[in-house]
Amino acid sequence: MIETFALELPHGIALSCRAAGESGRPVLVFLHGFPEAAFVWDTLLEHFAQEQNGGFRCVAPNLRGFERSSAPLDVGAYRPRHLVQDIVALITAECGSNGKLACLVAHDWGGAVAWGLANQRPELTRRLAIVNSPHPGTFLRELKANPSQQAASAYMNFLIRPDAEALLAEADFHRLWAFFGDAAGPPAWLTPAVREQYRAVWRGDGSAPGAGLRGGCNYYRASPLRPPRPEDPAAQAIELPDSMLSVSLPTLVLWAMQDRALPPELVEGLEHWVPDMTLQRVEGATHWIVHEQPALVAQRLGAFLLSNQ
C-alpha cells in the first residue's frame, strides 16, 4: 500500500513523498523526471516493498517544483547543487546520518540529480540505477557535435520560454500528451485514470494556466545543457572535467532504445566515466519504459540488487 507524507528538510524545502514498506528496512529511493511526478513509481514501490522482492523501504519524492513539493519562484533555486542537496537531506532522513541507500533509482531529470549525487556523495548509496537519463558527459558531447541529438533536444529551447507553462496548458495540455505518443496515437498505458493523475500534477494550485508545470520548466531554464542557437551558445560554452563526471559506484543503466529524445548514442563511451557499469539495452521500448514495461524494469532492477551481494 502506498503512503504519502510531507518531508520537511533542514534547509527549508518540503518534499511530498510516496512510499511503501516499513521504516528501518534497507532503503530504495526513486527519482522521477519531467513532465512526471512521484506516482509513476507506485508499481515498483509496492513490488520492492514485498518480502519476496527484498522487503525494502521504498521512497519516491516529488522533486522540488513538482506536485506539492516546495516550488521556489527563483530559477536559480533549480540549479544542480540545490537539487542534490534535497536528496542528500532525504537520504539522511530515511537512513540516518551514518546510513546509506541500498540503491538510488532514477529516470529522466531524476537521473540528472542522481548522476550528480553519485559523483559528489558516493558514500550515501551502495548502488545507482539509471533509466533513460543521459550522463552529463555523453549528453554534453552529443549536444555539442551531433545534429541528430540537437534536433531531438530542440524541445528544451521551447521549455525555457517565459510562456512555456501557459502554452503547455492549452487545449487540455495537448502538447504534453503528444510527448507520450507518436503517429500511431496515445500509448495503451495512458488510460483515463493515468491522464487524470497527470492533469492533477500539471494544474497545480490553479493560480495560473499550467501552474504545476512552472517548477519543471525551471529545471530547463536553470540548465545550460541544451542545444546551442545563434543567440545562445548553451552547451557549446560548457566544459566539464572528468572529476565532475566520474561515478565509481556499481551502476545499472537500463536504456530503452526507441527513445525519441535520447537516442542510443548517449550510452556510447559511457564506461569512460562509469567503469563499474552494467548496461542493458531494451529494444521496442521508449522513454516511458517505466509506464510501458514495469515488470521488466522490476526484474532487471531486482537482478541488479541481488548481484555481487
C-alpha positions as CSV (number, residue, x, y, z in Angstrom):
1,M,0.0,0.0,0.0
2,I,1.3,3.5,-0.9
3,E,1.6,6.0,1.9
4,T,2.0,9.8,1.3
5,F,3.7,12.2,3.5
6,A,5.4,15.6,3.5
7,L,9.1,15.7,4.5
8,E,10.4,19.0,5.8
9,L,14.1,19.3,5.1
10,P,16.5,21.3,7.3
11,H,17.2,23.9,4.5
12,G,13.6,25.0,4.3
13,I,12.4,22.8,1.4
14,A,9.5,20.4,1.8
15,L,9.1,17.3,-0.4
16,S,5.8,15.5,-0.9
17,C,6.7,11.8,-0.9
18,R,5.2,8.4,-1.7
19,A,6.4,5.3,0.0
20,A,5.8,1.6,0.6
21,G,7.5,-0.7,3.1
22,E,8.3,-0.2,6.8
23,S,10.9,2.2,8.1
24,G,14.1,0.6,9.3
25,R,14.4,-1.7,6.3
26,P,17.1,-1.1,3.6
27,V,16.0,1.9,1.6
28,L,15.5,2.4,-2.2
29,V,14.9,6.0,-3.4
30,F,13.2,6.6,-6.8
31,L,13.6,9.9,-8.6
32,H,11.1,10.9,-11.4
33,G,11.5,13.1,-14.4
34,F,9.6,15.7,-16.4
35,P,6.7,16.1,-17.0
36,E,6.0,13.3,-14.5
37,A,5.7,13.0,-10.7
38,A,6.4,10.5,-8.0
39,F,3.3,8.5,-8.7
40,V,4.9,6.9,-11.8
41,W,6.9,4.7,-9.5
42,D,3.9,3.3,-7.5
43,T,4.1,-0.2,-9.1
44,L,7.8,-0.5,-8.3
45,L,7.4,0.9,-4.8
46,E,4.9,-1.8,-3.9
47,H,6.8,-4.5,-5.7
48,F,10.1,-4.0,-3.9
49,A,8.4,-3.5,-0.5
50,Q,7.2,-7.1,-0.6
51,E,9.3,-9.6,1.4
52,Q,9.8,-11.9,-1.6
53,N,11.3,-9.0,-3.6
54,G,13.7,-7.8,-0.9
55,G,11.4,-6.2,1.7
56,F,12.8,-2.7,1.1
57,R,11.6,0.6,2.4
58,C,10.8,2.4,-1.0
59,V,10.5,6.2,-1.2
60,A,9.7,8.3,-4.2
61,P,9.8,12.1,-3.5
62,N,8.3,14.6,-5.8
63,L,11.3,16.7,-6.7
64,R,11.3,20.4,-5.8
65,G,8.9,22.2,-8.1
66,F,6.7,19.2,-8.7
67,E,3.3,18.2,-7.3
68,R,3.0,19.5,-3.7
69,S,6.8,19.8,-3.0
70,S,8.2,23.3,-2.5
71,A,8.4,25.3,-5.7
72,P,10.6,28.3,-5.4
73,L,10.0,31.0,-8.0
74,D,13.7,31.8,-8.5
75,V,15.1,29.9,-11.4
76,G,18.4,29.7,-9.7
77,A,16.8,27.5,-7.0
78,Y,16.7,24.7,-9.6
79,R,20.5,24.5,-10.2
80,P,22.0,21.1,-9.7
81,R,23.6,21.8,-6.3
82,H,20.2,22.6,-4.8
83,L,18.5,19.5,-6.3
84,V,21.3,17.3,-5.0
85,Q,21.0,18.9,-1.6
86,D,17.4,17.9,-1.4
87,I,18.1,14.3,-2.0
88,V,21.1,14.2,0.4
89,A,18.7,15.5,3.1
90,L,16.1,12.9,2.2
91,I,18.6,10.1,2.4
92,T,19.7,11.3,5.8
93,A,16.1,11.5,7.0
94,E,15.4,7.9,5.8
95,C,18.8,6.2,6.6
96,G,20.2,8.2,9.5
97,S,23.4,10.3,9.5
98,N,25.7,7.3,9.0
99,G,23.4,5.2,6.8
100,K,23.3,4.7,3.0
101,L,20.8,3.7,0.5
102,A,20.6,0.2,-0.9
103,C,20.2,1.9,-4.3
104,L,19.3,5.2,-5.9
105,V,17.0,4.7,-8.9
106,A,16.2,7.4,-11.3
107,H,14.7,8.3,-14.7
108,D,15.0,11.4,-16.9
109,W,15.5,14.6,-14.8
110,G,15.7,12.5,-11.7
111,G,18.7,10.8,-13.3
112,A,20.4,14.1,-13.8
113,V,20.1,14.6,-10.0
114,A,21.2,11.0,-9.4
115,W,24.3,11.3,-11.6
116,G,25.3,14.4,-9.7
117,L,24.8,12.8,-6.3
118,A,26.7,9.7,-7.2
119,N,29.6,11.8,-8.3
120,Q,29.6,14.2,-5.3
121,R,28.4,12.0,-2.5
122,P,29.0,8.4,-3.4
123,E,29.1,7.3,0.3
124,L,25.4,7.8,0.5
125,T,24.3,4.9,-1.7
126,R,25.6,1.4,-2.4
127,R,24.4,1.3,-5.9
128,L,23.0,3.5,-8.7
129,A,20.3,2.5,-11.3
130,I,19.6,4.8,-14.2
131,V,16.7,4.5,-16.6
132,N,17.0,6.6,-19.8
133,S,18.7,9.6,-18.3
134,P,21.8,10.8,-20.1
135,H,25.1,11.0,-18.3
136,P,26.2,14.7,-18.4
137,G,29.4,13.7,-20.2
138,T,27.8,11.9,-23.1
139,F,24.9,14.4,-23.2
140,L,27.3,17.4,-23.5
141,R,29.3,15.6,-26.2
142,E,26.2,14.9,-28.3
143,L,24.7,18.3,-27.8
144,K,27.9,19.9,-29.0
145,A,28.6,17.8,-32.0
146,N,25.7,15.6,-33.1
147,P,23.0,17.4,-35.2
148,S,20.6,14.5,-34.5
149,Q,20.8,15.0,-30.8
150,Q,20.5,18.7,-31.2
151,A,17.3,18.2,-33.2
152,A,16.0,15.6,-30.7
153,S,16.6,18.1,-27.9
154,A,15.1,21.1,-29.6
155,Y,12.1,21.0,-27.3
156,M,14.3,22.1,-24.5
157,N,14.6,25.5,-26.1
158,F,10.8,25.7,-26.1
159,L,10.5,24.8,-22.4
160,I,12.7,27.7,-21.4
161,R,10.3,30.3,-22.9
162,P,8.7,32.5,-20.3
163,D,5.3,31.5,-21.5
164,A,6.1,27.8,-21.8
165,E,3.7,26.8,-18.9
166,A,0.8,28.6,-20.4
167,L,1.4,27.2,-23.8
168,L,1.7,23.6,-22.4
169,A,-1.6,24.1,-20.6
170,E,-3.5,25.0,-23.8
171,A,-6.3,22.7,-25.0
172,D,-6.2,20.3,-22.1
173,F,-2.3,20.0,-22.2
174,H,-2.4,18.7,-25.8
175,R,1.3,19.4,-26.3
176,L,2.2,17.3,-23.3
177,W,0.0,14.4,-24.3
178,A,2.0,14.4,-27.6
179,F,5.2,13.8,-25.6
180,F,3.9,10.4,-24.7
181,G,2.6,9.2,-28.1
182,D,3.6,9.0,-31.7
183,A,1.9,9.0,-35.1
184,A,0.0,5.8,-34.1
185,G,-1.7,7.8,-31.3
186,P,-1.6,7.6,-27.5
187,P,0.0,4.6,-25.8
188,A,-2.1,1.9,-24.2
189,W,-0.8,2.7,-20.7
190,L,-2.1,6.3,-20.9
191,T,-5.5,5.3,-19.5
192,P,-8.2,7.9,-18.4
193,A,-7.1,7.3,-14.8
194,V,-3.4,7.9,-15.5
195,R,-4.4,11.0,-17.6
196,E,-6.2,12.4,-14.5
197,Q,-3.2,11.8,-12.3
198,Y,-1.1,13.8,-14.7
199,R,-3.7,16.6,-15.0
200,A,-3.8,17.0,-11.2
201,V,0.0,17.5,-11.2
202,W,0.1,19.8,-14.2
203,R,-2.7,22.0,-12.9
204,G,-1.0,22.6,-9.6
205,D,-2.9,25.1,-7.4
206,G,-4.7,26.6,-10.4
207,S,-3.3,30.0,-9.8
208,A,-2.3,30.3,-13.5
209,P,-2.6,28.0,-16.5
210,G,-0.2,25.1,-16.0
211,A,0.8,26.4,-12.6
212,G,2.0,22.9,-11.7
213,L,4.5,23.0,-14.7
214,R,6.4,26.0,-13.6
215,G,8.9,24.1,-11.5
216,G,9.5,21.5,-14.1
217,C,10.2,24.2,-16.8
218,N,12.5,25.9,-14.4
219,Y,14.8,22.8,-14.5
220,Y,15.4,23.6,-18.2
221,R,15.7,27.3,-17.6
222,A,18.4,26.7,-14.9
223,S,20.5,24.3,-17.0
224,P,22.8,25.3,-19.9
225,L,22.7,21.7,-21.1
226,R,20.5,22.3,-24.2
227,P,21.1,22.7,-27.9
228,P,23.1,25.8,-29.0
229,R,21.4,28.5,-31.0
230,P,22.9,31.6,-32.7
231,E,21.8,33.8,-29.8
232,D,22.6,31.3,-27.1
233,P,25.8,29.1,-27.1
234,A,24.2,26.8,-24.4
235,A,26.1,23.5,-24.3
236,Q,28.9,24.9,-26.6
237,A,30.0,27.1,-23.8
238,I,30.4,24.3,-21.3
239,E,33.5,22.3,-20.4
240,L,33.2,19.7,-17.6
241,P,36.3,17.9,-16.2
242,D,36.3,14.2,-15.6
243,S,36.4,14.9,-11.9
244,M,32.8,16.2,-12.1
245,L,31.6,13.3,-14.3
246,S,33.2,10.1,-12.8
247,V,31.0,7.6,-10.9
248,S,32.7,4.8,-9.1
249,L,29.5,3.1,-7.8
250,P,28.2,-0.2,-9.2
251,T,25.7,1.2,-11.8
252,L,22.9,-0.3,-13.8
253,V,22.0,1.7,-16.9
254,L,18.7,0.5,-18.4
255,W,18.2,2.1,-21.8
256,A,15.1,1.9,-23.9
257,M,16.3,2.0,-27.5
258,Q,13.3,3.7,-29.1
259,D,13.6,6.9,-27.0
260,R,12.9,9.7,-29.5
261,A,14.6,12.4,-27.3
262,L,17.5,10.3,-26.0
263,P,18.9,8.1,-28.8
264,P,21.3,5.2,-28.2
265,E,24.4,7.3,-29.0
266,L,24.1,8.6,-25.4
267,V,25.3,5.3,-23.9
268,E,28.3,5.0,-26.2
269,G,31.6,5.6,-24.4
270,L,29.8,5.8,-21.0
271,E,32.3,3.3,-19.5
272,H,34.9,6.1,-19.6
273,W,33.1,7.8,-16.7
274,V,31.3,4.8,-15.2
275,P,33.7,1.9,-15.2
276,D,31.6,-0.4,-12.9
277,M,28.6,-0.4,-15.2
278,T,26.0,-2.9,-16.3
279,L,24.5,-1.6,-19.5
280,Q,21.2,-3.3,-20.6
281,R,19.6,-2.1,-23.9
282,V,15.8,-2.7,-24.2
283,E,14.6,-2.9,-27.8
284,G,11.0,-1.9,-28.5
285,A,10.7,0.4,-25.5
286,T,10.5,4.2,-25.4
287,H,11.4,6.9,-23.0
288,W,8.3,5.9,-21.0
289,I,9.5,2.4,-20.2
290,V,8.6,2.7,-16.5
291,H,4.9,3.0,-17.6
292,E,5.2,0.6,-20.6
293,Q,7.0,-2.3,-19.0
294,P,7.1,-2.0,-15.2
295,A,7.5,-5.8,-14.8
296,L,10.7,-5.7,-17.0
297,V,12.1,-2.8,-15.1
298,A,11.4,-4.5,-11.8
299,Q,13.0,-7.7,-13.0
300,R,16.2,-6.0,-14.2
301,L,16.5,-3.8,-11.1
302,G,15.8,-6.8,-8.8
303,A,18.6,-8.8,-10.5
304,F,21.0,-5.9,-10.2
305,L,20.2,-5.5,-6.5
306,L,21.0,-9.2,-5.9
307,S,24.2,-9.3,-7.9
308,N,27.5,-9.4,-6.1
309,Q,26.0,-9.2,-2.7
